[in-house]
C-alpha cells in the first residue's frame, strides 16, 4: 500500500473572521496539493478550525453569544472563503467535533496511564491572546526592569497565573529532540526557521508544559477524562488534529496510509508549538523517529507597510473585500489574488500587501503578458486557421527554440516545488509566456497571413503557440486553477485532464483540433488589439 501525500494547514483560531495570513497558508498548501495530484499522486489535504480556549470564550461573551454559536458563525466565514478561493481540501476538521474530541481524550488517557504526565502546580505568566505560558526567563518588560511583563511573541501584557494541572515533561525529551533535529535538517524550513529552532534548543526548555486548565478559569474546552474539573489546553487539543483525522488509535490501516504528515504549513509565529511541543507529544506517545512529520514549513508574515497586521491596529486585509471590491470586474479575481500571494514574495519571507502592488501584478504579469498571449494566439487561430490547430509542418530554428523552452518547464517546476518555491515556479511559467510573446513579435503572423507563399510558416508559428498555451495551462493548474481551466476551454481541451506529465510531451494537439471560444481573461481599460502588436 503506497503512502498518501499528507498535507496540512494549522487549525485557524476562530475568534475573528479569516484574513490574508490565513488565506496565504491555505493557498500555498492547496497549490502543493494540486501539483501533487497533477503528478498523479494520491493526496490528502487537511485544514480546519481551532475552536476552544479562553480567547474564544471572551470573544463570544463580548458578542453576547454562547461559545458554540459564536464559533459556528465564524467557521462559516472560513468555509465561504475557501470556496471562493477554490481550495481543494479533502477534509475540514473542527476541534468541537466529537470525532476529534474522542481522540484527544484517548491520547490523554494513554499518556496518563503510561506515566508520561505529571500533576503539579504551575506559577508564571500567561498570554491570553496567544494562549501560551511563558517562564520568568522568557518574559520581556515594557520600559525596562520593573515594567509591565510582556509576551515575547506578541508584545502584549501578560497575566500572572498560579494553578494546578497536568503537565507534559519537555526538558526530559530535549536531548532526543536535539538529536532528531540535527539528524533531519529538512525537518523545519526555510533554513532561517531551522536555525531559529536549533538556537532555541541550545537553551534548556521549560521543565514541563501544562496541558490542562481548571474549568473555573477556562470553561470552554474538551473535558479531561480523568479530571472533571479541568479542560484540555487549547494548543494540546489543536495539535492532535493532525493524527485524529488520520485515525490514530482507531483505524490502523488509514493511519499507516496517511501518517506521517509530509508537510505541515504554518506561520512562523507558531513554530515553537509545532517544532517543539508537537514532536515531543508524538515522542511521548511512543512514535518512532520515522513517524515524525517530514517537513514543517513556516512562512513569513504579511505586512501593511512596515507593520505586521493585527486587529488592534485595524490593518487586517480581508481577502473577501480584495476579491470582490479591489478586483471587481475581473472574471478570475480569486485566481488573481492567488497569483499575487504566491508570486509576490518568496515563500518563507515576509511580504508587504498593497492594492498598488496587486494591481501592478495584474497589469504587467497577467493582463499584458499571460492574457495577451492567450487572446492573440486564440484569435489568430480563429482568424487564420478557421479555429483549428494547423498541422504546422517543419519547425524552424525559432520555433524549435520555443518548443525546447516549453519542454524544459516541467523540470523547472519540479525543482521549484520540491523546495516549495512557489514564486520561482510562477516566474518560470511567466518566463515562457514572455518568451512566447516576444516570439509573436518577431514572427509577426499578421504579416505572414498576407502572403500565400508564407502559409506553411504561418501554420508552423500558430501550431507552436497552441502547444505553448497547452503547456502553460497545465503548468498553471496548481496556482490558478480557474484560469488554467479557462485557457483549456479556449484551446478546446475541456474534456481532457490537465496532467503534468503531458506538459513534457510535444506535440499533443492533433492537426485539425478545433479550439473553443476566445474571451478576455484579464480585462483592462486599454486592451491589446487581438492578433496584432501588443499594446
Secondary structure, 3 states (H helix, E strand, C coil): CCCCEEEEEEEEECCCCCCHHHHHHHHHHHHHHHHHHHCCCCEEEEEEEECCCHHHHHHHHHCCCCHHHHHHHHHHHHHHHHHHCCCCCCEEEECCCHHHHHHHHHHHHHHHHCCCEEEEEEEEEEECCCCEEECCCCCEEECCCCCEEECCCCCCECEEEEEEEEEEECHHHHHHHHHHHHHCCCCEECHHHHHHHHHHHCCCCCCEEECEEECCCCCCCCEECCEEEEEECHHHHHHCHHHHCCCCCCCHHHHHHHCCCCEEEEEHHHHHHHHHHHHHHHHHCCCCHHHCCCCEEEECCEEECCEECCCCCCCCCCHHHHHHHHCCCCCCHHHHHHHHHHHHCCCCCCEEECHHHHHHHHHHHHHHHHHHHHHHHHHHHHHHHCCECCCCCCCCHHHHHHHHHHHHHHHHHHHHHHCCCHHHHHHHHHHHHHHHHHHHHHHCHHHHCCCHHHHHHHHHHHHHHHHHHHHHHHHHCCCCHHHHHHHHHHCCCCCCCCCHHHHHCCCCCCCCCECCCCCCCCCCCCCCCCCCCCC
